[in-house]
């Protein structure tokens, strides 16, 4: 078993609701030393968005490459000044399929993916969003019930590949190799 762990054997941890997810996710994000990629569908202003935003800005200012791909429909309540603050801190922020009159025929083609990759070694996915309703136990005070997965191992690269593919499909172009913190050429 010890040998498998040294070789990077997969590790999977299921987390439930905000109580089981938030603090573990925040700790992983705070531990980032090289890169964070975040793709999300849903976001709204509040305590969760402020916490995530503070962590991402802190990591970007510490020299961590941070890429954020958000769904333009699912996050329309996030104020533009938050995106501007991210960009001012050096975070690359891009909309997945921005809502435009010329692209109205694609408006229903949204990305419901929630994926986070930290330093090419930790992945997170599940049903979470960035809204205060995801705090809590999933049973009381209007908190939402979600199951999320934290994992390490080869599947992290697959989650990163999904991020790159979504960025190409949603932005109309892939991240440039120099922008992609997970490409072998950037290390």
Secondary structure, DSSP 8 states (H G I E B T S, - for coil): -HHHHHTT--EEEEEEHHHHHHHHHHHHHHT-SSEEEEEES-B-SSHHHHHHHHHHHHHHHTT-EEEEEEETTTTTTS-HHHHHHHHHTT-EEEEES---GGGGGGTT------EEEETTTEEEEES--BSGGGSS-SSSTT----EEEEEESTHHHHHHHHHHHHHHHHHSS---TTT-TTSGGG-
